[in-house]
């Protein structure tokens, strides 16, 4: 849902944090760091099979 929302709003990137918080952006600002897979450990709201971020961690998707 977040990726579709951001794409339809014209943003290149979508990020999900804390299971359901959606963020959209046109670019990724520095400094950014890649977390370990364990950092994004909260299940998506509505789909427990996928991870949707974590505590101060965004699962980031690109709308290419």
TITI-69139 format. One record per residue: x, y, z of N, C-alpha, C in turn; residue in one letter. Coordinates in pm, whole numbers, plus 50000, padded with zeros to 5 digits. Layout:
<recs>
XYZXYZXYZA;...
</recs>
This chain:
<recs>
500834988150000500005000050000500875012550000X;501925012550080502805024250089503515026749956X;504035016049895504755017649768503825023449662X;502615018249653501645023449556501295038049585X;501105041249712500785054949750501885064549706X;503135060949736504265069749701504425070849550X;504295059649479504405059849333503345068949273X;502105067449317501015075649264501175090449298X;501895093449406502165107349444503395112949373X;504075104749291505205109549213506565108249279X;506665100649387507945098849457508675086549406X;510005086949411510825075849366510995065149474X;510985069149600511245059749709510065059149806X;509865047149861508885045049967509585037850081X;509245041550203509835035050319508765032050423X;508905020350488507955016450592508725014250721X;508225020050830508845018950962507765015151063X;508145007851165507215003951273505954997051220X;506094988551123505024980051070504054987050976X;503805000150994502755006350913503005021150879X;504035027350934504285041450905504935042850767X;504305050450680504725051750540505415065250518X;506565064950452507305077050417507615076750268X;507525088150203507825089550061508955099550043X;509805097449942510915106649916511325106249770X;511895117149724512425117949588513885113849582X;514575114649696515965110449704516265105849845X;517335098249860517775093849991518875103250036X;518695109350152519665118950202520785111950277X;521955117650268523115112550342523145119050479X;523675113650583524245100250579523155089650598X;523265079350524522385067950537523225055550556X;522735046350630523465033950655522545022150633X;523105011650577522344999350558522394991350687X;521244987650735521134979850858521284965050826X;521484957250928521474942750911520034938350886X;519864926250835518514921050812517704920750941X;518364918651053517684918251181517134931651226X;517614942551166517144955851203515714958451161X;515314952751049513934953951000513204941151036X;512724940751159512184928151211510724928851251X;510044939651218508624940751253507774936251135X;506804927551158505974922751048505054933750996X;504774933150867503894943150806502494941950864X;501874953350885500494953750929499634948350815X;499034936750833498214930650730498904919550654X;500234917950670500964907050603502154903150690X;501944893850780502984889750873504154882650808X;504024878950680505104871850610506204881450564X;505944894450564506924904250519507334913350634X;508584918050627509084927450728508814941750681X;508354950050772508084964150741508804973050841X;510114973350828510914982050912511114976551051X;511474985651139511724982051278511814994851359X;512424993851474512615005351560513695014351501X;513305025951452514205035351384514875029151261X;514175019951195514665013451074513565013750968X;513925017750848512985017950736513295006650640X;512264999650597512384991050480512145000350362X;513125001650273513055011450164512855004250032X;511945009649952511625004149820511755015249717X;512175011549597512285021249489511165019049389X;510705029749329509595029249233510115030549091X;511155023249057511695023948920510795016848823X;
</recs>
